[in-house]
Amino acid sequence: MQKPHLDIYVSAEASDDEKATVVEAFDGFNVSLQKGEYRFSETPLTLAVSVFLNVVSNAVYDLLKAGVKKLRSQPKSKIPRKVECRIRRFQTEYIISDNVFVARTNTEEKFFSSVDDLFDDLVSTNDKDQTTL
């Protein structure tokens, strides 16, 4: 069985070790790592990891959720700074940062109590979109 493809954009200032850890976290995918925007600050910035999704299966969401959880649970020796994951699906951006889980559109924000709740919403949105096609 072929692994699904996933384009991941990582902060341009990320170290090689951080990039390798991101790829390792999403080992269920054929990952194409892309350079995100370059940011500069005197203090350590959050490691920004962005994923863009089209309509995909629930199995892909399960793999993605497992990857996000694995990335967030990495020891400080692998990623010594905070990690923020952004999943963009059509006009909604799902943001996972520390203990903040939010879905943001142009007109509203919806907060969740956990990564699992956020992904439940992501899957239910996908199911609704597929029934309207």
Secondary structure, 3 states (H helix, E strand, C coil): CCCCEEEEEECCCCCHHHHHHHHHHCCCCEEEEEECCCCCCCCCCCEEEEEEECCCCHHHHHHHHHHHHHHHCCCCCCCCCCEEEEEEECCEEEEEECCEEEEECCCCEEEECCHHHHHHHHHHHHHHHHHCC
